[in-house]
């Protein structure tokens, strides 16, 4: 079977094939796994033209129409590849998908893979409803998230919605002593934050609860890794003069490869997110055995098997997070870690996602 993965977005800042492959390695692993059983072609518009074979996947880089709503040349190129399945990455290019459907053989199935997009409103909402008539299946990290699109009227029914993780992780467990020698993390219980410091990620709620938690567990430590710092002034103000400020370490940006050692140094991954399309950092942490302490939102329910692999608390609720944190010292961490790793392998890994996509395709 021939799969074609299609991304309509134009990313001119990427001027080599390798730069783009490095950028999307958390998704490309899914294509690699599919390529073990199928022919897989990936199409992406960047500031470079060329073809390369990478881990069994044939990558075509183009800059046909760039930002146009009517990608005639690109869609014709895809049609000429004679795919059996086209996986469109993202739900925010509905008109492009409608035009693609008109060019494809009627037997070709179109699957739309959700990547954190919010449902359109206004006139664009009707474009998504039109495209829905031409799409055979939707992949959402959480079925409940897809049902929300139905509830809002952007999709016609729940019948096409399938629960499939958006991305996976290239990281893996390593000996904790080796990891600690790289990070120099310390603490009886090590907590890790990885993400932007913005309002949606809500680091302030997490920090306030953690600083209170230190009164009960003074040997715990929180390390914060972030690549944007929107709320850093407020965080510094909160920590300044606080009696427990030394329990929080602001690490800032680190090279992606070093996250392997940070995830393996930590016992728990913390998140305060109010919305996530999936939860890349949490998925990466779980692949290394980190236990999630994260918000009770659609995608995080799925990623933790409804809390069986971690702990869920109400977004923005400092007291609820504190109550969860107070239970962590008594937790059988080895047992919970093993459960995280097993759930990751069977549901969140590249191979697991590829198997699920194959099952969905077989049902269409």
Residue, then its C-alpha position, 0 to 999 in steps of 0.5 A: x500500500x502506498x501512503x502519502x503524508x502531506x503538509x500544506x504549510x510552507x516553512x521557508x526557514x528550513x533550507x536543507x532536508x536535514x534541518x526539517x527532518x531534525x525538526x519533525x523527528x518526533x513525528x517522522x518515526x511514525x512514517x518510518x514504522x509504517x514504511x516497514x510494511x508499506x511504501x511511504x512518501x512524505x511531501x513538505x514545502x520548505x525553502x529547498x527542492x529535492x528528494x531524499x530517502x530517510x529511514x525507509x521514507x521517500x521525502x519530497x521537498x518542494x516550494x510549488x505554491x507556498x502560501x496559496x489557497x489553491x495549490x494546483x501544482x502540489x495537488x497534481x503532484x500528489x495525485x500523480x504519485x497514485x497513492x492509496x492513502x493520503x494523510x493530511x497533517x493538520x485540519x486548518x487547510x480545508x479548501x486545499x483538501x477539497x481541491x485535492x479530493x477532486x483530483x484523486x482517484x475515488x478509491x483513494x482514502x484521505x485521513x486528516x491528522x489533528x495537530x493541536x489546531x482549534x476548530x475554526x469559527x465564522x466563515x472558515x468553520x463552513x470550510x471545515x464542514x465542507x472538507x468533512x464531506x471529503x475526508x474518510x477519517x480523522x486522527x485525534x490524540x483524544x477521542x473526546x477532543x474530536x467529539x468537541x469538534x463535532x459538538x461545535x459543528x465543525x465535523x458532522x459526526x463522531x463516526x470518522x473520529x479515531x484516537x491516535x497519538x499525534x507524536x511519539x518520542x525518540x528518547x529511551x531509558x538510561x541508567x539514572x546515575x549516568x543521567x544524573x552525572x550529566x545534569x547534576x540534578x539532586x533531590x530525594x524527589x526530582x520534578x521536571x518542567x519542560x515547556x514554554x513559560x506562557x499562560x496556557x502552560x501556566x507555570x505560576x500555578x505549578x510553582x505556587x503549589x510546589x513551593x507550598x509542597x516543599x514545606x512538607x517535603x524539603x528535599x524535593x527539587x523542581x528543575x524548569x527547562x523552557x525555550x520561551x520566557x513570557x512569564x519569567x519576570x513573574x516567576x522571578x518575582x514569585x521566587x524572589x525572597x521566598x523561603x523555598x526558592x532554592x528548591x526551584x532551579x531555572x535551567x532555561x533552554x538546553x539542546x534537544x539531545x540533552x533532554x534524554x538525560x533530564x528525563x532520565x534524571x527526573x522522577x516526575x514530569x509536571x505540567x499546568x497546561x490548559x490545552x494541548x493537542x497531545x503533549x510532546x514533553x509528557x510523552x517524551x518523559x514517559x518514554x524514559x519512565x517519568x511519572x506524569x503529574x499533569x492537568x485533567x485535559x482531553x489529551x492528558x487523559x489519553x496519554x496517562x490512560x485516564x490517570x492510571x499512569x500518573x496523576x491528573x488535577x484540575x487546570x489552574x487549581x493550585x490546591x488540587x495540584x498540592x494534594x497530588x504532590x503530597x501523595x508522591x512520597x508514599x508512591x511506589x515509584x518503581x511500580x508506577x514507572x513500569x506502568x508508564x513505560x509499558x503504556x508508552x510502548x503499547x500505545x504511544x510509541x512509533x510502532x504502536x501509532x503505526x499499527x493503529x493507523x494500519x487498523x484504521x485504514x483497514x476499516x475504511 
